[in-house]
Amino acid sequence: HSISERWPVNEGWSSTFLCPEKKVAIYGRIKDKSANDCVQKGMCMNMKYFAGVLSAGMMAVSALAGGLPVSNLGFEENQVGWEVWGDGDIRQEYHAIKPHGGANFLRLWSRSGWYQDFPVQANQTLKYSAYVASAKGDGLWGDAFGEVKIEWRDKSAGDVEVAGKSASTKFDLVGKQDLTIKPDEWTKVSLTGLKAPPKATHGRLMLTIWTEGADKGGGCALFDDLEAAVLP
């Protein structure tokens, strides 16, 4: 049986393929007609069938690209690579907002966060950025804010945060935080010159939303297209 019989594929269908003819991995939505035809002819292997191998490969590529073993920074593989707490999900559209890039973005509400840990060396310098937004139809209000944050942590002391060394940018729609964003627009948040302190054994990339209570604030914070890399 051909690949297309076992795994039917339509143009715009989201998955990942290894294409021996084109010698490339076709990742995400298949928008190129020639690539789609290639899949339909059974010439590509659907890598969803080998999700574990794919995830490991993606992490390796990410590590080579940015010098950090982090992955899925655009949420195209849903929750793969991320630890989570609280309330959050992956969306393809939310009110008037569509992804900044790719097919997916992250939505957080209430008191929630997603994070990834990675090993560091003392005095290693990093940069970290993300695109953030809040939908007009469910915008941040009251004391609620979203946050792009990096923590330096020490596993030898029980995986605690190294005091006073973290960096973050908090954002809202009402001018109470570091950055005031416009509803229904993606805004880039950048943290640069992030130097790992001597006591840090690992770093933590974090995306969070916070409010002191449902009667004090709410709404949603949206995130997409993160970048994290070691600087020379």
Solvent accessible surface area in square Angstrom, and as a share of the most:
residue,aa,sasa,rsa
1,H,186,0.83
2,S,39,0.25
3,I,18,0.09
4,S,21,0.14
5,E,114,0.51
6,R,128,0.47
7,W,67,0.23
8,P,95,0.60
9,V,1,0.01
10,N,104,0.53
11,E,102,0.46
12,G,26,0.25
13,W,86,0.30
14,S,48,0.31
15,S,9,0.06
16,T,5,0.03
17,F,0,0.00
18,L,80,0.40
19,C,1,0.01
20,P,89,0.56
21,E,101,0.45
22,K,78,0.33
23,K,173,0.73
24,V,78,0.45
25,A,67,0.52
26,I,24,0.12
27,Y,89,0.34
28,G,11,0.10
29,R,104,0.38
30,I,2,0.01
31,K,154,0.65
32,D,80,0.41
33,K,136,0.58
34,S,59,0.38
35,A,6,0.05
36,N,13,0.07
37,D,50,0.26
38,C,5,0.03
39,V,0,0.00
40,Q,70,0.31
41,K,142,0.60
42,G,24,0.23
43,M,75,0.34
44,C,3,0.02
45,M,76,0.34
46,N,2,0.01
47,M,25,0.11
48,K,120,0.51
49,Y,144,0.55
50,F,79,0.33
51,A,60,0.46
52,G,58,0.56
53,V,98,0.57
54,L,25,0.12
55,S,30,0.19
56,A,64,0.50
57,G,34,0.32
58,M,41,0.18
59,M,76,0.34
60,A,54,0.42
61,V,100,0.57
62,S,25,0.16
63,A,32,0.25
64,L,158,0.79
65,A,89,0.69
66,G,13,0.13
67,G,46,0.44
68,L,2,0.01
69,P,49,0.31
70,V,1,0.01
71,S,2,0.01
72,N,11,0.06
73,L,30,0.15
74,G,16,0.15
75,F,0,0.00
76,E,38,0.17
77,E,39,0.17
78,N,83,0.42
79,Q,88,0.39
80,V,57,0.33
81,G,38,0.37
82,W,10,0.04
83,E,101,0.45
84,V,62,0.36
85,W,99,0.35
86,G,58,0.56
87,D,57,0.30
88,G,28,0.27
89,D,42,0.22
90,I,32,0.16
91,R,74,0.27
92,Q,90,0.40
93,E,90,0.40
94,Y,23,0.09
95,H,101,0.45
96,A,74,0.58
97,I,6,0.03
98,K,129,0.55
99,P,31,0.20
100,H,77,0.34
101,G,25,0.24
102,G,66,0.64
103,A,9,0.07
104,N,13,0.07
105,F,0,0.00
106,L,0,0.00
107,R,31,0.11
108,L,0,0.00
109,W,80,0.28
110,S,48,0.31
111,R,102,0.37
112,S,1,0.01
113,G,0,0.00
114,W,12,0.04
115,Y,43,0.16
116,Q,7,0.03
117,D,56,0.29
118,F,3,0.01
119,P,89,0.56
120,V,16,0.09
121,Q,134,0.59
122,A,54,0.42
123,N,90,0.46
124,Q,45,0.20
125,T,30,0.18
126,L,0,0.00
127,K,67,0.28
128,Y,2,0.01
129,S,9,0.06
130,A,0,0.00
131,Y,52,0.20
132,V,0,0.00
133,A,0,0.00
134,S,0,0.00
135,A,0,0.00
136,K,154,0.65
137,G,53,0.51
138,D,42,0.22
139,G,15,0.15
140,L,5,0.02
141,W,125,0.44
142,G,24,0.23
143,D,39,0.20
144,A,2,0.02
145,F,26,0.11
146,G,0,0.00
147,E,18,0.08
148,V,0,0.00
149,K,40,0.17
150,I,0,0.00
151,E,11,0.05
152,W,4,0.01
153,R,33,0.12
154,D,17,0.09
155,K,126,0.53
156,S,100,0.65
157,A,60,0.47
158,G,59,0.57
159,D,51,0.26
160,V,71,0.41
161,E,68,0.31
162,V,18,0.10
163,A,90,0.69
164,G,82,0.79
165,K,107,0.45
166,S,36,0.23
167,A,32,0.24
168,S,39,0.25
169,T,23,0.13
170,K,68,0.29
171,F,0,0.00
172,D,2,0.01
173,L,40,0.20
174,V,80,0.46
175,G,49,0.47
176,K,132,0.56
177,Q,53,0.23
178,D,101,0.52
179,L,51,0.25
180,T,75,0.44
181,I,7,0.04
182,K,132,0.56
183,P,57,0.36
184,D,52,0.27
185,E,89,0.40
186,W,54,0.19
187,T,40,0.23
188,K,100,0.42
189,V,5,0.03
190,S,63,0.41
191,L,15,0.07
192,T,97,0.56
193,G,54,0.51
194,L,12,0.06
195,K,120,0.51
196,A,0,0.00
197,P,10,0.06
198,P,106,0.67
199,K,147,0.62
200,A,8,0.06
201,T,55,0.32
202,H,6,0.02
203,G,0,0.00
204,R,29,0.10
205,L,0,0.00
206,M,17,0.07
207,L,0,0.00
208,T,13,0.08
209,I,2,0.01
210,W,98,0.34
211,T,7,0.04
212,E,100,0.45
213,G,15,0.14
214,A,96,0.75
215,D,121,0.63
216,K,113,0.48
217,G,2,0.02
218,G,14,0.13
219,G,12,0.12
220,C,3,0.02
221,A,0,0.00
222,L,0,0.00
223,F,0,0.00
224,D,0,0.00
225,D,44,0.23
226,L,13,0.07
227,E,76,0.34
228,A,8,0.06
229,A,15,0.12
230,V,47,0.27
231,L,58,0.29
232,P,174,1.10
